[in-house]
Amino acid sequence: MDASSRELLIVVATYNESENTPLLIEGIRRQGLPAHLLVVDDNSPDGTAELVVELGGQTPGCVHLLRRSGKLGYASAVRAGMQWGLEHGYRVIMTMDADLSHDPDRIPAIYGGTAEYDVMIGSRYVPGGGTRNWPLSRQALSKTASILARLLTGLRARDCTGGFRAYRAEIITRADILNSTVEGYSFLVESLFKCQRAGASIGETPIVFADRERGQSKISKKIIFEAGLVLLRLWWGRVVGRA
């Protein structure tokens, strides 16, 4: 990490991720990129925010904390992080999970893709990509979600629901992806839809998504239900737009 850089900001939303945070920060540092990390923490009771402050002191200016008042949700945390990145002048803003399901060693490939593309996706569904330690039920749910997203919205990307991505700052503004009320992971589909509609070039590079080893998953039935509603809304907007 480079304390003077305003090139790459990696946004990570956290809630009770104190077990994973030290490993994540070390993994990002290991890449040797001109990158800063912004942890958006929803007032985790397990002390995640305090740990970020402590670890960030080892490389001043490279690790930042945006602490929120309570558990406000994944999508709003990502939007808050992106807004912070835009306000502080970063050229590229990347999002990734805090639970080490996203391998920090794939950061250089995703970041590097922004030299050619407005949006670069770490993709499970291109050659070389995949998942590890996932039950068949979750594999089926994820693949079905991406297939439905492509069919209903016209998205061309193979992995429409993955959160390991990098955006050029200008496409975030041009596509107006921060103007959203979506709470859950369906924000990922919505933001990609807006980027494609705004004429963004979108690339994919393979990743292997590993199931978390520590902590608890944040996916709930409410999030899955919301995702279905968002897909229908985007589909209807596409139909009306054609008309």
C-alpha positions as CSV (number, residue, x, y, z in Angstrom):
1,M,0.0,0.0,0.0
2,D,1.1,3.5,-0.8
3,A,0.1,6.2,1.7
4,S,0.4,9.0,-0.9
5,S,-1.7,7.3,-3.6
6,R,-5.2,8.2,-4.7
7,E,-5.2,5.5,-7.4
8,L,-7.1,2.5,-6.0
9,L,-9.5,2.3,-3.1
10,I,-10.7,-1.1,-1.9
11,V,-14.1,-0.9,-0.2
12,V,-15.0,-3.7,2.3
13,A,-18.3,-3.8,4.2
14,T,-18.0,-5.5,7.6
15,Y,-20.2,-6.7,10.4
16,N,-18.6,-9.0,13.0
17,E,-15.5,-9.8,10.9
18,S,-12.8,-9.4,13.5
19,E,-11.5,-12.9,12.8
20,N,-11.0,-12.2,9.1
21,T,-9.9,-8.6,9.1
22,P,-6.2,-9.0,10.0
23,L,-5.8,-11.7,7.3
24,L,-7.5,-9.5,4.7
25,I,-5.4,-6.4,5.5
26,E,-2.2,-8.5,5.3
27,G,-3.4,-10.0,2.0
28,I,-4.0,-6.6,0.5
29,R,-0.6,-5.3,1.7
30,R,1.1,-8.3,0.1
31,Q,0.0,-7.2,-3.4
32,G,2.3,-4.2,-3.3
33,L,-0.2,-2.0,-5.2
34,P,-0.9,1.7,-5.0
35,A,-4.0,0.9,-2.9
36,H,-5.9,2.1,0.1
37,L,-8.4,0.1,2.1
38,L,-11.7,1.5,3.4
39,V,-13.6,-0.6,5.9
40,V,-17.2,0.4,6.2
41,D,-18.2,-1.1,9.5
42,D,-21.8,-1.3,10.8
43,N,-20.9,-0.9,14.5
44,S,-19.8,-4.5,14.9
45,P,-20.2,-5.7,18.5
46,D,-17.1,-8.0,18.1
47,G,-14.7,-5.1,17.9
48,T,-14.0,-5.1,14.2
49,A,-13.8,-1.3,14.0
50,E,-11.3,-1.0,16.9
51,L,-9.2,-3.7,15.3
52,V,-9.1,-1.8,12.0
53,V,-7.9,1.3,13.7
54,E,-5.2,-0.7,15.5
55,L,-4.0,-2.4,12.4
56,G,-4.2,0.7,10.3
57,G,-1.8,2.4,12.6
58,Q,0.9,0.1,11.3
59,T,0.7,1.8,7.8
60,P,-0.7,5.3,8.5
61,G,-2.8,6.7,5.6
62,C,-3.4,3.4,4.0
63,V,-6.2,1.9,6.0
64,H,-9.3,3.9,6.6
65,L,-12.5,3.3,8.7
66,L,-16.0,4.5,8.1
67,R,-17.9,3.6,11.1
68,R,-21.7,3.6,11.0
69,S,-24.3,3.8,13.7
70,G,-25.7,0.3,13.3
71,K,-26.4,-2.6,11.0
72,L,-27.6,-0.8,7.9
73,G,-26.9,-3.4,5.3
74,Y,-24.5,-4.5,2.6
75,A,-25.6,-2.3,-0.2
76,S,-25.8,0.9,1.7
77,A,-22.3,0.2,3.1
78,V,-20.9,-0.3,-0.4
79,R,-22.6,2.9,-1.6
80,A,-21.2,4.8,1.3
81,G,-17.7,3.5,0.6
82,M,-18.0,4.4,-3.1
83,Q,-19.2,7.9,-2.2
84,W,-16.2,8.3,0.2
85,G,-13.9,7.2,-2.6
86,L,-15.3,9.7,-5.1
87,E,-15.1,12.5,-2.6
88,H,-11.4,11.7,-1.9
89,G,-10.5,11.5,-5.6
90,Y,-9.7,7.9,-6.2
91,R,-9.4,6.8,-9.9
92,V,-10.6,3.2,-9.3
93,I,-12.9,1.9,-6.6
94,M,-12.9,-1.9,-5.9
95,T,-15.4,-3.9,-3.8
96,M,-14.7,-7.2,-2.2
97,D,-16.0,-9.3,0.7
98,A,-14.4,-9.2,4.1
99,D,-14.7,-13.0,4.8
100,L,-11.7,-14.0,2.6
101,S,-14.1,-15.7,0.1
102,H,-12.4,-13.2,-2.4
103,D,-8.7,-14.1,-2.6
104,P,-6.6,-10.9,-2.3
105,D,-4.1,-12.5,-4.7
106,R,-6.7,-11.8,-7.5
107,I,-6.7,-8.0,-6.8
108,P,-3.9,-7.2,-9.3
109,A,-5.8,-9.0,-12.2
110,I,-9.1,-7.2,-11.4
111,Y,-7.4,-3.8,-10.9
112,G,-5.3,-4.3,-14.0
113,G,-8.4,-4.9,-16.1
114,T,-9.5,-1.3,-15.5
115,A,-6.8,-0.1,-17.9
116,E,-9.1,-1.5,-20.6
117,Y,-12.6,-1.7,-19.1
118,D,-14.8,0.6,-17.2
119,V,-15.9,-2.3,-14.9
120,M,-13.8,-5.4,-14.3
121,I,-15.5,-8.4,-12.6
122,G,-13.8,-11.2,-10.7
123,S,-15.9,-13.9,-12.3
124,R,-16.8,-17.4,-11.1
125,Y,-18.3,-18.3,-14.5
126,V,-15.6,-17.8,-17.1
127,P,-13.0,-20.4,-17.9
128,G,-10.6,-20.8,-14.9
129,G,-13.2,-19.5,-12.4
130,G,-15.3,-21.5,-10.0
131,T,-16.2,-22.1,-6.4
132,R,-14.7,-24.1,-3.5
133,N,-16.4,-25.8,-0.6
134,W,-19.9,-24.8,-1.7
135,P,-22.8,-27.2,-1.2
136,L,-24.7,-28.1,-4.3
137,S,-27.7,-26.0,-3.2
138,R,-25.7,-22.8,-3.0
139,Q,-24.0,-23.5,-6.4
140,A,-27.5,-24.0,-7.9
141,L,-28.8,-20.8,-6.3
142,S,-25.9,-18.7,-7.5
143,K,-25.9,-20.0,-11.1
144,T,-29.6,-19.7,-11.3
145,A,-29.5,-16.1,-10.1
146,S,-26.9,-15.1,-12.7
147,I,-28.8,-16.9,-15.5
148,L,-32.0,-15.1,-14.5
149,A,-30.3,-11.8,-14.3
150,R,-28.9,-12.2,-17.8
151,L,-32.2,-13.4,-19.3
152,L,-34.4,-10.7,-17.6
153,T,-32.1,-7.7,-17.8
154,G,-30.0,-8.4,-20.9
155,L,-26.7,-8.3,-19.0
156,R,-23.9,-9.7,-21.0
157,A,-21.5,-10.6,-18.2
158,R,-21.3,-14.2,-17.1
159,D,-21.1,-13.4,-13.4
160,C,-23.8,-10.9,-12.6
161,T,-24.0,-11.4,-8.8
162,G,-20.4,-11.4,-7.8
163,G,-19.1,-8.6,-5.5
164,F,-15.4,-8.7,-6.4
165,R,-15.3,-5.9,-8.9
166,A,-13.4,-2.7,-9.8
167,Y,-15.1,0.4,-11.2
168,R,-13.5,3.4,-12.8
169,A,-14.7,6.4,-10.8
170,E,-16.2,8.1,-13.8
171,I,-18.6,5.2,-14.6
172,I,-19.9,5.2,-11.0
173,T,-20.9,8.8,-11.6
174,R,-22.1,8.4,-15.2
175,A,-24.2,5.3,-14.5
176,D,-25.7,6.9,-11.3
177,I,-25.3,3.7,-9.4
178,L,-25.3,5.4,-6.0
179,N,-28.8,6.5,-6.6
180,S,-30.4,3.3,-5.2
181,T,-32.6,2.1,-2.3
182,V,-31.7,-1.6,-2.7
183,E,-30.6,-3.1,0.7
184,G,-29.1,-6.4,-0.2
185,Y,-26.8,-8.1,-2.7
186,S,-29.2,-7.5,-5.6
187,F,-27.5,-4.0,-5.6
188,L,-24.7,-5.9,-7.5
189,V,-27.1,-6.8,-10.4
190,E,-28.7,-3.3,-10.4
191,S,-25.3,-1.5,-10.5
192,L,-24.1,-3.7,-13.4
193,F,-27.4,-3.1,-15.2
194,K,-26.9,0.7,-14.9
195,C,-23.3,0.5,-16.0
196,Q,-24.2,-1.5,-19.1
197,R,-27.1,0.9,-19.9
198,A,-24.7,3.8,-19.6
199,G,-22.4,2.3,-22.2
200,A,-19.7,0.9,-19.9
201,S,-17.2,-1.6,-21.2
202,I,-17.3,-4.6,-18.9
203,G,-14.7,-7.3,-18.6
204,E,-14.3,-10.5,-16.6
205,T,-11.3,-12.3,-15.2
206,P,-11.5,-15.7,-13.4
207,I,-11.6,-16.1,-9.6
208,V,-12.3,-19.1,-7.4
209,F,-14.8,-18.1,-4.7
210,A,-14.2,-20.0,-1.5
211,D,-16.8,-20.5,1.2
212,R,-16.0,-18.6,4.4
213,E,-14.1,-20.5,7.1
214,R,-14.7,-18.0,10.0
215,G,-17.8,-16.1,11.0
216,Q,-21.4,-16.4,9.7
217,S,-22.9,-15.7,6.3
218,K,-25.0,-12.6,6.0
219,I,-27.4,-14.0,3.3
220,S,-31.0,-14.3,4.5
221,K,-34.4,-15.1,3.0
222,K,-35.2,-11.4,3.0
223,I,-32.2,-10.7,0.8
224,I,-33.1,-13.5,-1.6
225,F,-36.7,-12.2,-1.8
226,E,-35.5,-8.7,-2.5
227,A,-33.3,-9.9,-5.3
228,G,-36.3,-11.5,-7.0
229,L,-38.2,-8.2,-6.8
230,V,-35.2,-6.2,-8.1
231,L,-34.8,-8.5,-11.1
232,L,-38.5,-8.1,-12.0
233,R,-38.2,-4.3,-11.7
234,L,-35.2,-4.2,-13.9
235,W,-36.9,-6.5,-16.4
236,W,-40.0,-4.3,-16.5
237,G,-37.8,-1.2,-16.9
238,R,-36.1,-2.9,-19.9
239,V,-39.5,-3.7,-21.5
240,V,-40.8,-0.2,-21.0
241,G,-37.6,1.2,-22.3
242,R,-37.8,-0.8,-25.5
243,A,-41.4,0.3,-26.0
